[in-house]
């Protein structure tokens, strides 16, 4: 089992002919993901070719629209490598086409645009298919050994019992590396922007319901109150052990940090406040990623 993505997922890439789209299409194929095509209205009718994991060339069709790609390939996941100015239109096109899952990798999407897409997703009149969005400004989602929709290096860790949800891309990679001897059911990077499509709580709910996920790592960062809300959710709904890490313990209060979403807002936004909220509901929080990994090792019976 896994959450949101598995070996049967059929993935298309919006922006497949661009530099980043081409690079990561090749890497997703190498991971074993079932990439079935791409979308670029200006290059509809052409093809792109990349080697798969076994070194065999795979020729992928480029379609003019997401709807056409879905009809021709049966795609149920779309990964967006689209410039920020066009991301809103690309996301709405995928939602209108009824794509079940869209993964928006793009960084620098205007918050107003993301808010409009978020609102579009919440309205059953516009989101008739119940599309889920991951991102933007995220590494995407990986189910090791099965599929990758995004930019997470697939060689870090294999399959295992840990579910991982993280605001930070690089901390996703580090935690996967730290716990590579255990492995992961699914690792999902939700993105650090102020408005995102899938939250910590969404992922926690999915991991709680996934029979192969035995324990969960949750990585947050300063700014906003997402981690405090996740703590309240854990208290009421999550029975599996959760360990956490909050990036930003050394950050000066009142400062805006690197991630667009990491804006300290009163005491609720600080790392200490988030740690306190999580520990109050039984979540062990490490002061460093390595300490958090050690906490997970204790839970799973490994050597700390």
C-alpha positions as CSV (number, residue, x, y, z in Angstrom):
1,X,0.0,0.0,0.0
2,X,0.9,3.7,-0.2
3,X,-0.8,7.0,-0.3
4,X,-1.9,8.9,-3.4
5,X,0.7,7.2,-5.7
6,X,1.5,3.5,-6.6
7,X,3.0,1.3,-9.3
8,X,-0.2,1.5,-11.3
9,X,-0.3,5.3,-11.5
10,X,-0.1,6.6,-15.0
11,X,1.8,9.9,-15.1
12,X,1.9,12.7,-17.6
13,X,4.2,15.8,-17.4
14,X,2.8,19.2,-18.2
15,X,5.9,21.0,-19.6
16,X,7.6,17.8,-20.7
17,X,9.6,19.6,-23.4
18,X,11.1,22.3,-21.2
19,X,14.5,22.0,-19.6
20,X,13.3,20.9,-16.1
21,X,10.4,18.9,-17.5
22,X,12.8,16.9,-19.7
23,X,15.4,16.3,-17.0
24,X,12.9,15.1,-14.5
25,X,10.9,13.0,-16.9
26,X,14.1,11.0,-17.5
27,X,14.7,10.7,-13.8
28,X,11.1,9.7,-13.1
29,X,11.3,7.0,-15.8
30,X,14.6,5.8,-14.2
31,X,12.8,5.4,-10.9
32,X,10.3,3.0,-12.5
33,X,7.4,5.4,-12.7
34,X,4.9,4.8,-15.5
35,X,5.3,8.0,-17.5
36,X,2.8,7.8,-20.4
37,X,3.1,11.2,-22.1
38,X,3.3,14.9,-21.8
39,X,1.5,18.2,-22.6
40,X,2.7,21.2,-24.5
41,X,0.2,22.9,-26.7
42,X,2.8,24.3,-29.0
43,X,4.4,20.9,-29.6
44,X,1.3,18.7,-29.8
45,X,1.8,15.8,-32.1
46,X,5.6,15.5,-31.5
47,X,7.3,12.9,-29.3
48,X,10.2,12.9,-26.7
49,X,12.4,9.9,-26.0
50,X,14.1,9.0,-22.8
51,X,15.7,5.8,-21.4
52,X,13.8,3.8,-18.7
53,X,15.3,2.1,-15.7
54,X,16.6,-0.8,-17.8
55,X,18.2,1.5,-20.4
56,X,15.5,0.9,-23.0
57,X,14.3,4.0,-25.0
58,X,10.8,5.1,-24.2
59,X,9.1,7.3,-26.8
60,X,6.4,9.5,-25.2
61,X,3.7,11.4,-27.1
62,X,3.2,15.1,-26.5
63,X,-0.4,16.2,-26.4
64,X,-2.0,19.6,-26.9
65,X,-4.2,19.4,-23.8
66,X,-4.5,17.4,-20.5
67,X,-7.9,16.2,-21.5
68,X,-6.5,14.7,-24.7
69,X,-3.6,13.1,-22.8
70,X,-6.0,11.5,-20.4
71,X,-8.2,10.0,-23.1
72,X,-5.3,8.6,-25.1
73,X,-3.2,7.3,-22.2
74,X,-5.5,6.8,-19.2
75,X,-3.3,9.1,-17.1
76,X,-4.4,9.7,-13.5
77,X,-1.4,11.9,-12.3
78,X,0.0,15.0,-13.8
79,X,3.3,16.6,-12.7
80,X,3.6,20.3,-13.5
81,X,7.0,21.8,-14.6
82,X,5.4,25.0,-15.9
83,X,6.8,28.6,-15.4
84,X,5.2,30.5,-12.5
85,X,3.2,32.8,-14.7
86,X,1.4,29.9,-16.4
87,X,1.1,27.6,-13.5
88,X,-2.4,28.7,-12.5
89,X,-3.8,28.1,-16.0
90,X,-2.0,24.7,-16.3
91,X,-3.4,23.6,-12.9
92,X,-7.0,24.7,-13.7
93,X,-6.7,22.9,-17.1
94,X,-5.8,19.7,-15.3
95,X,-8.6,20.2,-12.8
96,X,-11.2,20.8,-15.6
97,X,-10.0,17.7,-17.3
98,X,-10.7,15.6,-14.2
99,X,-7.2,14.7,-13.4
100,X,-7.3,12.9,-10.0
101,X,-3.9,14.1,-8.7
102,X,-1.8,17.1,-9.8
103,X,1.7,17.7,-8.4
104,X,2.9,21.3,-8.8
105,X,6.7,21.4,-8.6
106,X,7.0,25.1,-9.7
107,X,8.6,27.5,-7.3
108,X,7.7,31.2,-7.2
109,X,4.0,30.9,-8.1
110,X,2.2,34.1,-7.0
111,X,0.3,33.4,-3.8
112,X,-2.8,35.0,-5.4
113,X,-2.7,32.5,-8.2
114,X,-2.3,29.6,-5.8
115,X,-5.2,30.9,-3.7
116,X,-7.4,31.0,-6.8
117,X,-6.5,27.4,-7.7
118,X,-7.1,26.4,-4.0
119,X,-10.5,28.0,-4.2
120,X,-11.2,26.3,-7.5
121,X,-10.3,22.9,-5.9
122,X,-12.7,23.5,-2.9
123,X,-15.7,24.2,-5.1
124,X,-17.5,21.0,-6.1
125,X,-18.9,22.9,-9.1
126,X,-15.5,23.5,-10.5
127,X,-13.7,20.5,-9.1
128,X,-16.2,17.9,-10.2
129,X,-13.7,15.0,-10.2
130,X,-12.3,15.8,-6.7
131,X,-8.8,16.5,-7.9
132,X,-6.1,16.6,-5.2
133,X,-3.2,19.0,-5.6
134,X,0.2,18.6,-4.0
135,X,2.4,21.8,-3.9
136,X,3.3,24.2,-5.3
137,X,7.0,24.7,-4.6
138,X,7.5,21.1,-3.5
139,X,9.5,18.0,-4.4
140,X,6.4,16.0,-5.0
141,X,5.7,12.5,-3.9
142,X,7.5,9.2,-4.1
143,X,6.4,5.6,-3.3
144,X,9.8,3.9,-3.3
145,X,10.2,1.0,-5.7
146,X,6.8,1.9,-7.3
147,X,6.5,5.4,-8.6
148,X,7.8,9.0,-8.4
149,X,5.8,12.1,-9.3
150,X,8.3,15.0,-8.8
151,X,12.0,15.6,-8.2
152,X,12.8,13.5,-5.1
153,X,16.0,11.4,-5.9
154,X,14.7,7.9,-6.1
155,X,17.9,6.3,-5.0
156,X,17.9,7.6,-1.4
157,X,15.7,4.9,0.2
158,X,13.7,1.9,-0.6
159,X,10.3,0.5,0.5
160,X,9.5,0.3,4.2
161,X,7.1,1.1,7.0
162,X,7.6,4.8,7.5
163,X,5.4,7.5,6.2
164,X,7.0,10.9,5.7
165,X,5.3,14.3,5.2
166,X,7.4,17.4,5.0
167,X,7.2,21.1,4.2
168,X,10.9,21.1,3.1
169,X,12.3,19.4,0.1
170,X,15.9,19.1,1.3
171,X,14.8,17.9,4.7
172,X,12.6,15.3,3.0
173,X,15.8,14.0,1.3
174,X,17.8,14.1,4.4
175,X,15.2,12.2,6.5
176,X,14.9,9.6,3.8
177,X,18.7,9.1,3.8
178,X,18.9,9.0,7.6
179,X,16.3,6.2,7.7
180,X,17.2,4.5,4.5
181,X,17.8,1.2,6.3
182,X,14.1,1.1,7.3
183,X,12.5,2.5,4.2
184,X,9.3,4.4,3.4
185,X,5.8,3.6,2.4
186,X,5.4,7.0,0.8
187,X,7.3,10.3,1.2
188,X,5.4,13.5,0.4
189,X,6.8,17.0,0.2
190,X,3.8,19.3,0.6
191,X,5.7,22.6,-0.1
192,X,6.5,25.6,2.0
193,X,4.3,28.3,0.4
194,X,1.6,30.0,2.5
195,X,-1.1,28.3,0.4
196,X,-0.7,24.6,-0.6
197,X,-3.0,22.0,-1.9
198,X,-2.3,19.1,0.5
199,X,-1.6,19.8,4.2
200,X,0.1,17.9,7.0
201,X,-3.3,16.9,8.2
202,X,-4.3,15.4,4.8
203,X,-1.2,13.3,4.7
204,X,-1.5,12.2,8.3
205,X,-5.1,11.0,7.6
206,X,-3.9,9.1,4.6
207,X,-1.0,7.5,6.5
208,X,-3.3,6.6,9.4
209,X,-5.5,4.7,6.9
210,X,-2.6,3.0,5.1
211,X,-2.1,-0.5,6.5
212,X,1.6,-0.7,5.5
213,X,2.5,2.6,7.2
214,X,3.6,1.7,10.8
215,X,5.0,5.1,11.9
216,X,5.0,8.7,10.6
217,X,7.7,11.4,10.4
218,X,6.3,14.9,10.2
219,X,8.7,17.8,9.3
220,X,7.5,21.4,9.7
221,X,9.1,24.8,9.8
222,X,8.6,28.1,11.4
223,X,5.7,30.3,10.3
224,X,2.0,29.9,10.3
225,X,0.1,27.4,12.5
226,X,0.0,24.3,10.3
227,X,2.0,22.2,12.8
228,X,-0.2,23.3,15.7
229,X,-3.3,22.3,13.8
230,X,-1.6,19.0,12.9
231,X,-0.9,18.4,16.6
232,X,-4.6,18.9,17.4
233,X,-5.5,16.4,14.6
234,X,-3.0,13.9,15.8
235,X,-4.5,14.0,19.3
236,X,-8.0,13.2,18.0
237,X,-7.4,11.0,15.0
238,X,-3.9,9.4,14.7
239,X,-3.2,6.1,16.5
240,X,0.2,5.4,14.9
241,X,3.4,6.8,16.5
242,X,4.5,10.1,15.1
243,X,7.9,11.8,15.4
244,X,8.6,15.4,14.3
245,X,11.1,18.0,13.4
246,X,10.6,21.7,13.1
247,X,13.1,23.6,11.1
248,X,14.1,27.1,12.5
249,X,15.0,26.7,16.1
250,X,17.9,29.1,15.6
251,X,16.0,31.6,13.6
252,X,15.5,35.1,15.2
253,X,11.9,35.8,16.1
254,X,10.1,38.2,13.9
255,X,12.2,37.5,10.9
256,X,11.0,36.3,7.5
257,X,13.2,33.3,6.5
258,X,14.0,31.7,3.2
259,X,10.8,29.8,2.5
260,X,7.9,31.9,1.4
261,X,5.7,30.3,4.0
262,X,8.2,30.6,6.8
263,X,6.9,33.8,8.3
264,X,6.9,34.0,12.0
265,X,3.5,35.3,13.2
266,X,3.4,35.8,16.9
267,X,4.3,32.9,19.3
268,X,2.3,30.4,17.2
269,X,4.9,30.6,14.4
270,X,8.0,29.8,16.4
271,X,9.8,26.5,16.4
272,X,9.6,26.3,20.2
273,X,5.8,26.8,20.1
274,X,5.4,24.1,17.5
275,X,7.6,21.7,19.4
276,X,5.6,22.3,22.5
277,X,2.2,21.8,20.7
278,X,3.4,18.5,19.2
279,X,5.0,17.2,22.4
280,X,1.8,18.0,24.3
281,X,0.0,15.3,22.2
282,X,2.7,12.7,22.5
283,X,4.8,13.5,19.4
284,X,8.5,13.3,20.1
285,X,10.3,16.2,18.4
286,X,14.0,16.1,17.7
287,X,16.1,19.3,17.8
288,X,18.0,18.1,14.6
289,X,17.0,15.8,11.7
290,X,19.4,13.2,13.0
291,X,17.8,13.3,16.4
292,X,14.4,12.9,14.9
293,X,15.6,9.9,12.9
294,X,17.0,8.4,16.2
295,X,13.6,8.8,17.8
296,X,12.0,6.9,14.9
297,X,14.7,4.2,15.2
298,X,13.7,3.7,18.9
299,X,10.1,3.3,17.9
300,X,10.8,0.8,15.2
301,X,13.3,-1.1,17.4
302,X,16.5,-0.1,15.6
303,X,19.7,1.2,17.0
304,X,19.5,4.9,17.8
